[in-house]
Amino acid sequence: MTTPNGSYFRNRLARFDLCAGPSVFEATQFKPDADGHIFLLHQDELRAMAGKSGLELVDVKVLTNPLTNGSLGLGSLLPFVPRVAVSAIERATRALPAIVTSLIMATTVALLRRPHGGADV
């Protein structure tokens, strides 16, 4: 699954576990041009939600830094930057220490699975 990175320095949405309930945000979420996100999920919340759902959180990664996702106002320039350069910037920022990447990467990608021991599906 993918979700906005709750630790990203530009995020201004509430943590999921601090929301009274998603219905509070429905008017905002469904207005024209809303991006559809009403809260953010942090990695600790992902682990808790996975456990409550009977799933195992296998891996979590963060990706898309402000330069490569265009959020620093440079989005109009991205079509003119060679794809290989954008990929190199993305790889370089992913190689930074986790404390840094958790702040500068905008997206969280989580791999979930059903734990072993259950019936085969």
Secondary structure as UniProt FT lines:
FT   STRAND          2..5
FT   TURN            6..7
FT   TURN            9..10
FT   HELIX           16..18
FT   HELIX           22..25
FT   HELIX           26..29
FT   TURN            32..33
FT   STRAND          40..41
FT   HELIX           43..52
FT   TURN            53..54
FT   STRAND          56..63
FT   HELIX           66..69
FT   TURN            70..74
FT   HELIX           75..80
FT   HELIX           83..94
FT   HELIX           98..104
FT   STRAND          107..113
FT   TURN            116..117
//
